[in-house]
Amino acid sequence: MRLFHTLFNRKIGMLSFLIFFVFVLCYACTNSEDFANPLDPENLRTSGAPDGLMLFAGDKQVRVTWNDIGQEGIKAYRIYRRSTGGTDAAFALVGSVDAPANEFIDTQNLENDRRDADGRLLGYEYRITYIDVNDVETPDPTNPPTENEEPRRFWKTAIATPSVPPPAPTVTLGDPTDLTIKLFWDGYEFPYDFSVFRVYAAIDPEDDKPLRFKLIAEPKRDQLFYFDHDFQVDGTRKVYRVAGVDEFGAEAITTVTAAAPNLPPAPPRNVRVLYLPRSLFNTKYDAVISWTPNIEPDLAGYQLYTKDADGNLLLRPAPGKKDRTWTVPGEDPILVGQDLRFKQYFITAFDDTPGPDGQRDESAMVEAKP
């Protein structure tokens, strides 16, 4: 009887799990609150419009940016605009760019600091579409989604007000540091309506492909610098835009190009050696060398050295980048004067990019402390 109840309970539990799984599966298939593909015309969040729409105001201009996800089959993007607070509420085409570009600068008949009769700020509202290789435009501007549809779909828009921007920062590069670019804009003169700094970056493709800038930081007014540590290898070139931004969002941009310097990694830290005698009947020993591992993403490995009795450096094993300890077995002491002494051990770290001289890019040498 107990076995019967056990089997029965197991079947009930399995049946409950299957019912729950089918319910979750059906909900996932029928729930239309969102879709993974933002370019799907049925996506409730985007209506198929490219995602990430952002506006950056300037002097009688607005820079329009969006996310280009590298989707195959997209040929171009179109940008539409209308004025807020005006009698004409229709969006009009103001420009287009070929993919994979992801920005457009609108300078057509824009006015600075527009206000209504009550002094309230007016702006310009934008939305964008994409054109596929079959010349199909999504969303369809002749039949746009409306909020009274069921289910409701949204074609996101954004509003900006052009304004005379604050001064553009004067940007200089700091001293080279491994896998780091340092940007400084000391001596900036703040206008009364200053808001924030913005730092954008794009990988320099070194060909005719358009730059794809991404906002990477918004330093406050008391931070007149930014350090970019987002590098995986020496020599990577980036183009930076450093902007001063006012309360209306108007930007003044300084553009600089810099490359991550070709420098070796930092030397390993906390390097120790433990001498372990092999036998009571001879002088051979094992040298167990340990260190705190490096964290540079371009680390390729480590190199061990010893010194002979005359002080000459000798190459020893090259531990891998994941190693934290290394044992050199069966070592012989060296004769210094009349004394037998353990050898001295040294270690360096090296990266996966040759140095400017074409040789392996090694750190400073660190002696292992007994």
ZADRENVO-934828 format. One record per residue (C-alpha): residue number from 1; residue in one letter; x, y, z. Coordinates in Angstrom, 2 decimals. Each point is the difference from the previous one (the first is absolute). Layout:
node seq->NUM type->a px->X py->Y pz->Z;
...
% end
This chain:
node seq->1 type->m px->0.00 py->0.00 pz->0.00;
node seq->2 type->r px->2.84 py->2.42 pz->0.84;
node seq->3 type->l px->1.63 py->-0.75 pz->-3.39;
node seq->4 type->f px->-3.34 py->0.72 pz->-1.73;
node seq->5 type->h px->-0.29 py->3.39 pz->1.71;
node seq->6 type->t px->3.59 py->0.87 pz->-0.88;
node seq->7 type->l px->-0.51 py->-0.83 pz->-3.67;
node seq->8 type->f px->-3.32 py->1.83 pz->-0.04;
node seq->9 type->n px->1.53 py->3.14 pz->1.54;
node seq->10 type->r px->2.85 py->-0.09 pz->-2.50;
node seq->11 type->k px->-2.47 py->-0.20 pz->-2.92;
node seq->12 type->i px->-2.03 py->2.89 pz->1.41;
node seq->13 type->g px->3.19 py->2.07 pz->0.38;
node seq->14 type->m px->1.11 py->-0.79 pz->-3.53;
node seq->15 type->l px->-3.44 py->0.85 pz->-1.38;
node seq->16 type->s px->0.01 py->3.32 pz->1.87;
node seq->17 type->f px->3.42 py->0.82 pz->-1.39;
node seq->18 type->l px->-1.12 py->-0.80 pz->-3.56;
node seq->19 type->i px->-3.10 py->2.18 pz->0.37;
node seq->20 type->f px->2.11 py->2.86 pz->1.34;
node seq->21 type->f px->2.53 py->-0.41 pz->-2.82;
node seq->22 type->v px->-2.72 py->0.04 pz->-2.67;
node seq->23 type->f px->-1.56 py->3.09 pz->1.60;
node seq->24 type->v px->3.36 py->1.84 pz->0.00;
node seq->25 type->l px->0.66 py->-1.04 pz->-3.60;
node seq->26 type->c px->-3.41 py->1.17 pz->-1.16;
node seq->27 type->y px->0.40 py->3.29 pz->1.85;
node seq->28 type->a px->3.40 py->0.57 pz->-1.58;
node seq->29 type->c px->-1.44 py->-0.71 pz->-3.46;
node seq->30 type->t px->-3.08 py->2.17 pz->0.41;
node seq->31 type->n px->1.28 py->2.79 pz->2.24;
node seq->32 type->s px->0.57 py->3.02 pz->-2.22;
node seq->33 type->e px->1.25 py->2.51 pz->2.55;
node seq->34 type->d px->3.38 py->0.09 pz->-1.72;
node seq->35 type->f px->2.10 py->-1.75 pz->-2.61;
node seq->36 type->a px->3.69 py->-0.78 pz->-0.09;
node seq->37 type->n px->0.43 py->1.59 pz->-3.44;
node seq->38 type->p px->-0.46 py->3.79 pz->0.20;
node seq->39 type->l px->-0.29 py->0.15 pz->-3.82;
node seq->40 type->d px->-3.08 py->-2.22 pz->-0.04;
node seq->41 type->p px->-2.99 py->2.14 pz->-1.18;
node seq->42 type->e px->-2.13 py->-1.78 pz->2.61;
node seq->43 type->n px->2.33 py->0.89 pz->2.85;
node seq->44 type->l px->-2.20 py->1.86 pz->2.48;
node seq->45 type->r px->2.88 py->2.03 pz->1.37;
node seq->46 type->t px->1.46 py->1.28 pz->-3.29;
node seq->47 type->s px->-2.49 py->-0.80 pz->-2.80;
node seq->48 type->g px->3.10 py->-1.07 pz->-1.93;
node seq->49 type->a px->1.77 py->3.37 pz->0.20;
node seq->50 type->p px->3.75 py->-0.19 pz->0.74;
node seq->51 type->d px->0.57 py->0.02 pz->3.74;
node seq->52 type->g px->1.99 py->2.41 pz->2.16;
node seq->53 type->l px->-1.19 py->3.29 pz->-1.52;
node seq->54 type->m px->1.89 py->2.91 pz->1.59;
node seq->55 type->l px->0.23 py->3.71 pz->-0.86;
node seq->56 type->f px->2.81 py->2.46 pz->0.68;
node seq->57 type->a px->-0.76 py->3.68 pz->-0.56;
node seq->58 type->g px->2.43 py->2.58 pz->-1.33;
node seq->59 type->d px->0.01 py->3.45 pz->-1.54;
node seq->60 type->k px->-2.91 py->-0.19 pz->-2.49;
node seq->61 type->q px->0.56 py->-3.72 pz->-0.35;
node seq->62 type->v px->-0.96 py->-3.34 pz->1.53;
node seq->63 type->r px->2.12 py->-3.13 pz->-0.16;
node seq->64 type->v px->-2.19 py->-3.10 pz->-0.23;
node seq->65 type->t px->1.48 py->-3.37 pz->1.01;
node seq->66 type->w px->-1.36 py->-3.53 pz->0.33;
node seq->67 type->n px->1.19 py->-3.57 pz->0.42;
node seq->68 type->d px->1.24 py->-1.73 pz->-3.14;
node seq->69 type->i px->0.20 py->-3.68 pz->0.95;
node seq->70 type->g px->1.62 py->-1.13 pz->-3.23;
node seq->71 type->q px->-3.16 py->-1.73 pz->-1.18;
node seq->72 type->e px->0.39 py->-1.40 pz->-3.52;
node seq->73 type->g px->-2.52 py->1.25 pz->-2.52;
node seq->74 type->i px->-0.15 py->3.61 pz->1.23;
node seq->75 type->k px->0.90 py->2.40 pz->-2.82;
node seq->76 type->a px->-0.66 py->3.44 pz->1.48;
node seq->77 type->y px->-1.65 py->2.04 pz->2.75;
node seq->78 type->r px->-2.41 py->2.93 pz->-0.38;
node seq->79 type->i px->-0.46 py->2.82 pz->2.50;
node seq->80 type->y px->-3.31 py->1.85 pz->0.49;
node seq->81 type->r px->-0.65 py->3.21 pz->1.94;
node seq->82 type->r px->-2.79 py->2.28 pz->1.12;
node seq->83 type->s px->-0.15 py->3.13 pz->2.15;
node seq->84 type->t px->-1.61 py->-0.11 pz->3.41;
node seq->85 type->g px->-2.55 py->2.67 pz->0.84;
node seq->86 type->g px->-0.70 py->0.78 pz->-3.65;
node seq->87 type->t px->-3.15 py->-0.30 pz->-2.06;
node seq->88 type->d px->1.49 py->-2.62 pz->-2.34;
node seq->89 type->a px->0.17 py->-3.26 pz->1.93;
node seq->90 type->a px->1.17 py->-2.16 pz->-2.92;
node seq->91 type->f px->3.47 py->-1.54 pz->-0.12;
node seq->92 type->a px->2.05 py->0.88 pz->-3.08;
node seq->93 type->l px->3.05 py->-1.77 pz->-1.43;
node seq->94 type->v px->3.15 py->2.01 pz->0.73;
node seq->95 type->g px->2.72 py->-2.41 pz->-1.06;
node seq->96 type->s px->1.29 py->-3.53 pz->-0.46;
node seq->97 type->v px->3.31 py->-1.84 pz->0.42;
node seq->98 type->d px->1.27 py->-3.30 pz->-1.32;
node seq->99 type->a px->0.54 py->-2.88 pz->2.43;
node seq->100 type->p px->2.03 py->-0.70 pz->2.09;
node seq->101 type->a px->0.07 py->3.70 pz->0.96;
node seq->102 type->n px->-1.82 py->0.71 pz->3.24;
node seq->103 type->e px->-0.15 py->3.79 pz->0.15;
node seq->104 type->f px->-1.34 py->2.96 pz->-1.94;
node seq->105 type->i px->0.57 py->3.72 pz->0.59;
node seq->106 type->d px->-3.08 py->2.08 pz->-0.79;
node seq->107 type->t px->0.67 py->3.64 pz->-0.91;
node seq->108 type->q px->-3.11 py->0.74 pz->-2.08;
node seq->109 type->n px->-1.77 py->3.20 pz->1.11;
node seq->110 type->l px->0.49 py->-0.55 pz->3.72;
node seq->111 type->e px->-0.36 py->2.87 pz->2.48;
node seq->112 type->n px->1.70 py->0.41 pz->3.36;
node seq->113 type->d px->-1.88 py->0.36 pz->3.30;
node seq->114 type->r px->-3.52 py->-0.11 pz->-1.43;
node seq->115 type->r px->-2.70 py->0.91 pz->2.51;
node seq->116 type->d px->-3.77 py->0.39 pz->-0.11;
node seq->117 type->a px->-1.98 py->3.08 pz->1.00;
node seq->118 type->d px->0.16 py->-1.05 pz->3.65;
node seq->119 type->g px->3.77 py->-0.39 pz->-0.07;
node seq->120 type->r px->-0.04 py->-3.79 pz->0.00;
node seq->121 type->l px->2.82 py->-1.64 pz->-1.92;
node seq->122 type->l px->-0.86 py->-1.55 pz->-3.37;
node seq->123 type->g px->2.01 py->-2.57 pz->-1.87;
node seq->124 type->y px->0.20 py->-2.39 pz->-2.91;
node seq->125 type->e px->-1.28 py->-3.57 pz->0.14;
node seq->126 type->y px->1.71 py->-2.79 pz->-1.96;
node seq->127 type->r px->-0.68 py->-3.58 pz->-0.95;
node seq->128 type->i px->1.86 py->-2.38 pz->-2.32;
node seq->129 type->t px->-0.66 py->-2.95 pz->-2.32;
node seq->130 type->y px->2.14 py->-2.54 pz->-1.81;
node seq->131 type->i px->-0.07 py->-1.06 pz->-3.66;
node seq->132 type->d px->0.70 py->-3.62 pz->-0.87;
node seq->133 type->v px->1.55 py->-1.36 pz->-3.21;
node seq->134 type->n px->-3.49 py->-0.32 pz->-1.50;
node seq->135 type->d px->-0.63 py->3.74 pz->0.62;
node seq->136 type->v px->-2.57 py->-0.77 pz->2.69;
node seq->137 type->e px->-0.11 py->2.72 pz->2.64;
node seq->138 type->t px->-0.64 py->-0.94 pz->3.64;
node seq->139 type->p px->-1.99 py->1.41 pz->1.72;
node seq->140 type->d px->-2.16 py->1.07 pz->-2.92;
node seq->141 type->p px->-0.28 py->3.81 pz->0.26;
node seq->142 type->t px->-3.13 py->-0.02 pz->-2.17;
node seq->143 type->n px->-1.72 py->-2.35 pz->2.43;
node seq->144 type->p px->1.72 py->0.57 pz->3.35;
node seq->145 type->p px->-0.96 py->-1.94 pz->3.12;
node seq->146 type->t px->-2.39 py->1.81 pz->2.31;
node seq->147 type->e px->-0.60 py->-0.32 pz->3.71;
node seq->148 type->n px->-3.62 py->-1.03 pz->-0.53;
node seq->149 type->e px->1.06 py->-3.30 pz->-1.60;
node seq->150 type->e px->-0.52 py->-3.20 pz->1.92;
node seq->151 type->p px->2.57 py->-1.02 pz->1.08;
node seq->152 type->r px->1.53 py->3.46 pz->0.15;
node seq->153 type->r px->3.27 py->0.54 pz->-1.83;
node seq->154 type->f px->2.28 py->2.97 pz->0.53;
node seq->155 type->w px->2.17 py->1.78 pz->-2.55;
node seq->156 type->k px->2.43 py->1.73 pz->2.32;
node seq->157 type->t px->0.92 py->3.64 pz->-0.54;
node seq->158 type->a px->2.37 py->2.46 pz->1.66;
node seq->159 type->i px->-0.05 py->3.79 pz->0.37;
node seq->160 type->a px->2.90 py->2.48 pz->0.02;
node seq->161 type->t px->0.31 py->3.78 pz->0.10;
node seq->162 type->p px->2.93 py->1.51 pz->-1.93;
node seq->163 type->s px->2.01 py->2.53 pz->1.96;
node seq->164 type->v px->3.33 py->1.78 pz->-0.12;
node seq->165 type->p px->2.23 py->-2.55 pz->1.75;
node seq->166 type->p px->2.61 py->0.70 pz->2.68;
node seq->167 type->p px->3.70 py->0.17 pz->-0.94;
node seq->168 type->a px->1.56 py->-3.13 pz->-1.42;
node seq->169 type->p px->2.57 py->-1.55 pz->2.36;
node seq->170 type->t px->3.68 py->0.22 pz->-0.93;
node seq->171 type->v px->1.07 py->-3.64 pz->0.28;
node seq->172 type->t px->3.54 py->-1.25 pz->0.61;
node seq->173 type->l px->1.34 py->-3.52 pz->0.44;
node seq->174 type->g px->1.57 py->-1.13 pz->3.26;
node seq->175 type->d px->3.19 py->-1.99 pz->0.52;
node seq->176 type->p px->-0.09 py->-3.48 pz->-1.57;
node seq->177 type->t px->-1.21 py->-2.86 pz->2.19;
node seq->178 type->d px->-0.44 py->-3.61 pz->-1.09;
node seq->179 type->l px->-3.44 py->-0.61 pz->-1.55;
node seq->180 type->t px->-1.20 py->3.46 pz->1.04;
node seq->181 type->i px->-0.65 py->3.31 pz->-1.76;
node seq->182 type->k px->-0.17 py->3.07 pz->2.22;
node seq->183 type->l px->-1.98 py->3.05 pz->-1.11;
node seq->184 type->f px->0.32 py->3.36 pz->1.79;
node seq->185 type->w px->-1.75 py->3.34 pz->-0.57;
node seq->186 type->d px->1.47 py->2.21 pz->2.72;
node seq->187 type->g px->-0.84 py->3.70 pz->0.11;
node seq->188 type->y px->-3.53 py->-0.36 pz->-1.35;
node seq->189 type->e px->-2.03 py->3.23 pz->0.23;
node seq->190 type->f px->-3.48 py->-0.81 pz->1.26;
node seq->191 type->p px->-2.99 py->1.97 pz->-1.34;
node seq->192 type->y px->-2.92 py->0.73 pz->2.32;
node seq->193 type->d px->-2.21 py->-2.68 pz->-1.59;
node seq->194 type->f px->2.59 py->-2.80 pz->-0.01;
node seq->195 type->s px->-1.34 py->-3.47 pz->0.80;
node seq->196 type->v px->2.44 py->-2.86 pz->-0.55;
node seq->197 type->f px->2.84 py->-1.34 pz->-2.14;
node seq->198 type->r px->-0.52 py->-2.91 pz->-2.38;
node seq->199 type->v px->2.65 py->-2.37 pz->-1.35;
node seq->200 type->y px->-0.71 py->-2.06 pz->-3.11;
node seq->201 type->a px->2.30 py->-2.59 pz->-1.56;
node seq->202 type->a px->0.17 py->-1.99 pz->-3.22;
node seq->203 type->i px->2.52 py->-2.57 pz->-1.18;
node seq->204 type->d px->1.98 py->1.48 pz->-2.90;
node seq->205 type->p px->-0.68 py->-2.46 pz->-2.85;
node seq->206 type->e px->2.90 py->1.36 pz->-2.11;
node seq->207 type->d px->-2.11 py->-0.31 pz->-3.14;
node seq->208 type->d px->-3.02 py->1.72 pz->-1.52;
node seq->209 type->k px->-2.51 py->-1.50 pz->2.43;
node seq->210 type->p px->-1.90 py->2.59 pz->2.06;
node seq->211 type->l px->0.95 py->0.50 pz->3.62;
node seq->212 type->r px->-2.49 py->-1.44 pz->2.49;
node seq->213 type->f px->0.20 py->2.18 pz->3.09;
node seq->214 type->k px->-1.27 py->-1.12 pz->3.38;
node seq->215 type->l px->-0.51 py->2.14 pz->3.08;
node seq->216 type->i px->2.46 py->-1.38 pz->2.57;
node seq->217 type->a px->-0.02 py->2.58 pz->2.79;
node seq->218 type->e px->-1.66 py->3.16 pz->1.34;
node seq->219 type->p px->2.55 py->1.64 pz->2.33;
node seq->220 type->k px->-1.35 py->2.68 pz->2.32;
node seq->221 type->r px->1.31 py->3.55 pz->-0.08;
node seq->222 type->d px->2.61 py->-0.65 pz->2.69;
node seq->223 type->q px->1.55 py->-2.88 pz->-2.00;
node seq->224 type->l px->2.18 py->1.45 pz->-2.75;
node seq->225 type->f px->1.34 py->-3.34 pz->-1.20;
node seq->226 type->y px->-0.97 py->-3.49 pz->-1.10;
node seq->227 type->f px->2.08 py->-3.20 pz->-0.09;
node seq->228 type->d px->-1.06 py->-2.62 pz->-2.55;
node seq->229 type->h px->1.07 py->-3.48 pz->1.15;
node seq->230 type->d px->-2.14 py->-1.89 pz->-2.51;
node seq->231 type->f px->2.78 py->-1.59 pz->-2.07;
node seq->232 type->q px->0.92 py->-3.59 pz->-0.66;
node seq->233 type->v px->3.22 py->0.47 pz->-1.98;
node seq->234 type->d px->2.74 py->2.59 pz->-0.49;
node seq->235 type->g px->-0.31 py->2.31 pz->-2.98;
node seq->236 type->t px->-3.80 py->0.13 pz->-0.21;
node seq->237 type->r px->-0.99 py->3.39 pz->-1.43;
node seq->238 type->k px->-3.09 py->1.89 pz->1.10;
node seq->239 type->v px->-1.59 py->3.28 pz->-1.01;
node seq->240 type->y px->-1.39 py->2.01 pz->2.93;
node seq->241 type->r px->-2.54 py->2.77 pz->0.14;
node seq->242 type->v px->0.15 py->2.03 pz->3.21;
node seq->243 type->a px->-2.97 py->2.37 pz->0.32;
node seq->244 type->g px->-1.02 py->2.80 pz->2.28;
node seq->245 type->v px->-3.80 py->-0.12 pz->0.44;
node seq->246 type->d px->-2.37 py->2.72 pz->1.19;
node seq->247 type->e px->-3.35 py->-0.29 pz->1.76;
node seq->248 type->f px->-1.82 py->-0.27 pz->-3.34;
node seq->249 type->g px->2.17 py->-2.94 pz->-1.06;
node seq->250 type->a px->1.96 py->2.06 pz->-2.55;
node seq->251 type->e px->3.51 py->-1.35 pz->-0.55;
node seq->252 type->a px->3.31 py->1.43 pz->-1.12;
node seq->253 type->i px->2.32 py->-2.83 pz->-1.00;
node seq->254 type->t px->3.76 py->-0.41 pz->-0.25;
node seq->255 type->t px->1.20 py->-3.05 pz->-1.92;
node seq->256 type->v px->3.31 py->-1.73 pz->0.70;
node seq->257 type->t px->1.51 py->-3.27 pz->-1.18;
node seq->258 type->a px->2.27 py->-2.10 pz->2.17;
node seq->259 type->a px->1.43 py->-3.52 pz->0.10;
node seq->260 type->a px->0.53 py->-2.21 pz->3.02;
node seq->261 type->p px->3.78 py->0.24 pz->0.54;
node seq->262 type->n px->2.19 py->-2.98 pz->-0.79;
node seq->263 type->l px->1.24 py->-0.60 pz->3.54;
node seq->264 type->p px->0.81 py->-3.17 pz->1.94;
node seq->265 type->p px->-2.23 py->-1.21 pz->2.81;
node seq->266 type->a px->0.73 py->0.76 pz->3.63;
node seq->267 type->p px->2.52 py->-2.29 pz->1.71;
node seq->268 type->p px->-1.39 py->-2.82 pz->2.13;
node seq->269 type->r px->-0.50 py->0.82 pz->3.68;
node seq->270 type->n px->0.74 py->-1.84 pz->3.24;
node seq->271 type->v px->2.62 py->-2.25 pz->-1.63;
node seq->272 type->r px->1.32 py->-2.64 pz->2.38;
node seq->273 type->v px->2.25 py->-3.04 pz->-0.21;
node seq->274 type->l px->-0.03 py->-3.01 pz->2.29;
node seq->275 type->y px->3.12 py->-2.20 pz->0.01;
node seq->276 type->l px->-0.85 py->-3.65 pz->0.68;
node seq->277 type->p px->2.97 py->-2.40 pz->0.52;
node seq->278 type->r px->-0.41 py->-3.22 pz->-1.95;
node seq->279 type->s px->2.11 py->-2.23 pz->2.20;
node seq->280 type->l px->2.20 py->0.00 pz->3.07;
node seq->281 type->f px->2.75 py->-1.64 pz->-2.05;
node seq->282 type->n px->0.54 py->2.62 pz->-2.74;
node seq->283 type->t px->-0.35 py->3.71 pz->-0.54;
node seq->284 type->k px->-2.72 py->-0.02 pz->-2.68;
node seq->285 type->y px->-3.20 py->1.86 pz->0.73;
node seq->286 type->d px->-3.33 py->0.99 pz->-1.58;
node seq->287 type->a px->-0.74 py->3.70 pz->-0.44;
node seq->288 type->v px->-3.74 py->0.75 pz->0.39;
node seq->289 type->i px->-0.69 py->3.50 pz->-1.36;
node seq->290 type->s px->-3.36 py->1.73 pz->0.59;
node seq->291 type->w px->-1.46 py->3.41 pz->-0.87;
node seq->292 type->t px->-3.21 py->2.02 pz->-0.09;
node seq->293 type->p px->-1.38 py->-0.35 pz->-3.55;
node seq->294 type->n px->-0.24 py->2.91 pz->-2.41;
node seq->295 type->i px->-3.43 py->1.23 pz->-1.09;
node seq->296 type->e px->0.80 py->1.51 pz->-3.42;
node seq->297 type->p px->-2.28 py->-1.50 pz->-2.68;
node seq->298 type->d px->2.88 py->-0.15 pz->-2.50;
node seq->299 type->l px->2.28 py->-1.99 pz->2.33;
node seq->300 type->a px->1.73 py->-2.83 pz->-1.90;
node seq->301 type->g px->2.10 py->-1.58 pz->2.76;
node seq->302 type->y px->2.98 py->0.30 pz->2.33;
node seq->303 type->q px->3.74 py->-0.56 pz->-0.34;
node seq->304 type->l px->2.30 py->-1.36 pz->2.72;
node seq->305 type->y px->3.71 py->0.81 pz->0.27;
node seq->306 type->t px->2.90 py->-0.97 pz->2.26;
node seq->307 type->k px->3.52 py->1.33 pz->0.48;
node seq->308 type->d px->3.13 py->-2.09 pz->-0.21;
node seq->309 type->a px->3.03 py->0.37 pz->2.27;
node seq->310 type->d px->1.30 py->2.86 pz->-2.16;
node seq->311 type->g px->-3.29 py->1.90 pz->0.19;
node seq->312 type->n px->-1.10 py->-0.76 pz->-3.57;
node seq->313 type->l px->-3.73 py->-0.35 pz->-0.62;
node seq->314 type->l px->-1.13 py->-3.36 pz->-1.33;
node seq->315 type->l px->-3.36 py->-0.80 pz->-1.59;
node seq->316 type->r px->-2.07 py->-2.54 pz->1.90;
node seq->317 type->p px->-3.59 py->-1.28 pz->-0.54;
node seq->318 type->a px->-2.81 py->2.22 pz->-1.35;
node seq->319 type->p px->-3.17 py->-0.60 pz->2.07;
node seq->320 type->g px->-3.35 py->0.57 pz->-1.67;
node seq->321 type->k px->-2.28 py->2.92 pz->0.69;
node seq->322 type->k px->-2.24 py->-2.11 pz->2.27;
node seq->323 type->d px->2.85 py->-1.24 pz->2.17;
node seq->324 type->r px->0.37 py->1.34 pz->3.54;
node seq->325 type->t px->2.88 py->-2.21 pz->1.14;
node seq->326 type->w px->2.82 py->-1.83 pz->-1.74;
node seq->327 type->t px->2.37 py->-2.67 pz->1.28;
node seq->328 type->v px->3.52 py->-0.25 pz->-1.41;
node seq->329 type->p px->1.06 py->-3.53 pz->1.07;
node seq->330 type->g px->3.44 py->-1.37 pz->0.76;
node seq->331 type->e px->1.95 py->3.26 pz->0.20;
node seq->332 type->d px->3.66 py->0.13 pz->1.01;
node seq->333 type->p px->1.37 py->2.75 pz->2.21;
node seq->334 type->i px->2.63 py->2.30 pz->-1.44;
node seq->335 type->l px->3.47 py->0.54 pz->1.43;
node seq->336 type->v px->0.59 py->3.60 pz->0.98;
node seq->337 type->g px->3.50 py->0.36 pz->1.41;
node seq->338 type->q px->0.24 py->-2.81 pz->2.52;
node seq->339 type->d px->-3.76 py->-0.29 pz->0.59;
node seq->340 type->l px->-2.76 py->-2.03 pz->-1.63;
node seq->341 type->r px->-3.08 py->2.14 pz->-0.41;
node seq->342 type->f px->-3.47 py->-0.44 pz->-1.34;
node seq->343 type->k px->-0.53 py->1.66 pz->-3.36;
node seq->344 type->q px->-1.79 py->3.28 pz->-0.32;
node seq->345 type->y px->-3.25 py->-0.12 pz->-2.02;
node seq->346 type->f px->-1.64 py->2.80 pz->-1.95;
node seq->347 type->i px->-3.27 py->0.28 pz->-1.92;
node seq->348 type->t px->-1.52 py->2.31 pz->-2.63;
node seq->349 type->a px->-3.43 py->0.23 pz->-1.63;
node seq->350 type->f px->-0.43 py->0.46 pz->-3.75;
node seq->351 type->d px->-2.99 py->0.80 pz->-2.22;
node seq->352 type->d px->-1.14 py->-1.31 pz->-3.39;
node seq->353 type->t px->1.21 py->3.02 pz->-2.02;
node seq->354 type->p px->3.67 py->0.43 pz->-0.96;
node seq->355 type->g px->1.68 py->3.15 pz->1.29;
node seq->356 type->p px->1.04 py->2.90 pz->-2.23;
node seq->357 type->d px->3.31 py->-1.81 pz->-0.63;
node seq->358 type->g px->-1.82 py->-3.13 pz->-1.19;
node seq->359 type->q px->1.10 py->-1.97 pz->3.05;
node seq->360 type->r px->-2.17 py->-1.54 pz->2.69;
node seq->361 type->d px->-1.57 py->2.76 pz->2.12;
node seq->362 type->e px->1.10 py->-0.88 pz->3.55;
node seq->363 type->s px->-0.58 py->1.78 pz->3.28;
node seq->364 type->a px->2.68 py->1.03 pz->2.41;
node seq->365 type->m px->1.73 py->-2.92 pz->1.68;
node seq->366 type->v px->-0.95 py->-0.91 pz->3.59;
node seq->367 type->e px->2.19 py->-2.06 pz->2.31;
node seq->368 type->a px->-1.67 py->-2.82 pz->1.91;
node seq->369 type->k px->0.44 py->0.51 pz->3.72;
node seq->370 type->p px->0.78 py->-3.07 pz->2.14;
% end
